Amino acid sequence: MMDGVSTSNVFVLGTVNEKKYLDRAASRPCRWDFILKTEAPKSKLYLTLVQERCANEHIAGLFTREVVESMAAKDVTGAFIVNLIKHLEITYALWPEKLNEQFVLKAVERMHTGFYKSSETGAHPVGFKTI
């Protein structure tokens, strides 16, 4: 169906953060009719995304210059930032006293390391890391 053998009103939409992780069969030439490439948000937009996605002023205030610089050095995606906010919101609900700038910096490091951990080590599947 993806090659247009039959016609219907069904559309297939695919997304991927990094093309290098896309299956070879799904990325072969002419597989998709249209490809829209977007870049990760630039660091100057990180705070705008935080303000849009985070209603908790305490958590939003933890995105200091040092935190933004740490995320920029890792060239994080919008999805990463939204996941980080969710993690911080859960932590705030359970242990609000733990949340400070250092906690956020460590969370950024842990989440980034866990997501990009190589599967070659065999210790953990890609995307997971014991904390």
Secondary structure, 3 states (H helix, E strand, C coil): CCCCCCCCCCCCCCCCCCHHHCCCCCCCCCCCCCCCCCCCCCHHHHHHHHHHHCCCHHHHHCCCHHHHHHHHHHCCCHHHHHHHHHHHHHHHHHCHHHCCHHHHHHHHHHHHHHHCCCHHHCCCCCCCCCC
